[in-house]
Amino acid sequence: MPVSESMVKEVVQEVLAKMQISEAAAGKHGVFRDMNEAIAAAKEAQKVVRNLTMDQREKIISIIRRKTHENAEIMARMGVDETGMGNVGDKILKHHLVADKVPGTEDITTEAYSGDRGLTLVEMGPFGVIGAITPCTNPSETVLCNSMGMVAAGNTVVFNPHPQAIKTSIFAVNLVNEASLEAGGPDNVACTVEAPTLESSDIMMHHKDIPLVVATGGPGVVTAVLSSGRRGIGAGAGNPPALVDETANIRKAAQDIVNGCTFDNNLPCIAEKEVVAVSSICDELMNYMISEQGCYLASKEEQDKLVATVMDAKGRLNRKCVGRSAKVLLSMIGVDVPDNIRCIVFEGPKEHPLIAEELMMPILGVVRVKDFEEGLETAVWLEHGNRHSAHIHSMSVDHITKYAKALDTAILVKNGPSYAALGFGGESICTFTIASRTGEGLTSAKTFTKKRRCVMQDYFCIR
């Protein structure tokens, strides 16, 4: 078969891409060509980590925190440059949030039972080497928060990052290992491969030395992990609705909803994806969003163009649109808006594709309902049983209680922006692995432990 110019270009581009990946991995700690080598290195490192004192582990984590603060802007810019998603300012904030609010060894506690027949201790011990799959939406943030929690628990970790964010992920893995070495710990407490693939992911999920697999991503990758035969922690998809009833502070609700929806261009899985508004306040809410919060009201024609742009004929997302700003998305359909436009809004039925599907874009469809009861039913339908996140703006304790019970999500934010659930302006720990599907909720160091019971009969009860 004759070699065409296009074929040559494809080969050259592939070679250059591999060269860039190898260059990014060069001189980096914890980066291997082969997944089996990465797992072997992490296994050797874990023999050391499991015997470190809690103080020694905490020293590693404290240095990870410092280095994350120091490199927050670098990783934020790398993430945006490599993936094309999100915005630098918000990603910087997310890295500082990881450094400040991801729990360390303080999360590892001991239960004690004592009585006439002695003393029993229940302690949290490590699994060993944990396999972790990380997304392109929050690449370095997920690597860092997972590493901190897993090392605090005495584990090491092998990552199979999303290929679209490999350079950013490698940077974060290297940072973790540099912190360990600086603290007097071993190298390779976090490992990865320089060119992750589905094959390397499969090797990791089925390797005899990986007892636990943690997946942060879409429903497909979580299903694969739960089918691997290993213990699995799955942080899957969500489509979080924000309900606004007639008792809410409408102006504040508009501000909170738009702030949460537009944070990092809607990439966080907990972010508001659609609004359900009681009819009596719906017009007021939309007016505040448009007049005060930088929202653009899309016409029916513009909505149709957006659907055709951000989705294909089968309803699959156009990856080039995920995490893009409202201004960029509107420019894709030929609409030029000022820089202060940060969100696209419209009113539509719950079945509208831009409402029913999780987009991870600053597009907010508003569903008008006659009353709270209809709003509750609509929100439950829109959440699709993911049990991930939901939000409500209401001053009615009765409404909030009914909403919380009906949605039954891992996260429920009341009268605030979604990111308050991650400790940004709210009282919470921070994590970027929210295991709604497998029930762990916001993961932290204790999530990555096994319980061990130690019993001493007839002694050490001094009551």
Secondary structure, DSSP 8 states (H G I E B T S, - for coil): ----HHHHHHHHHHHHHHHHHHHHHTT-TTEESSHHHHHHHHHHHHHHHTTS-HHHHHHHHHHHHHHHHHTHHHHHHHHHHHH--S-HHHHHHHHHHHHHHS--GGG---EEEEETTEEEEEEEEE-SEEEEEE-SSSHHHHHHHHHHHHHHTT-EEEEEE-GGGHHHHHHHHHHHHHHHHHTT--S-SEEEESS--HHHHHHHHH-TT--EEEEES-HHHHHHHHTSSSEEEEE-----EEEE-TTS-HHHHHHHHHHHHHGGGG-STTS--EEEEEHHHHHHHHHHHHHTS-EEE--HHHHHHHHHHHB-TTS-B-TTTTT--HHHHHHHTT----TT--EEEEE--TTSHHHHS---SSEEEEEEESSHHHHHHHHHHHHTT---EEEEE-S-HHHHHHHHHHH--SEEEESS-GGGGGTSSSS----S-EETTTS-EE--GGGGEEEEEEEEES-S---
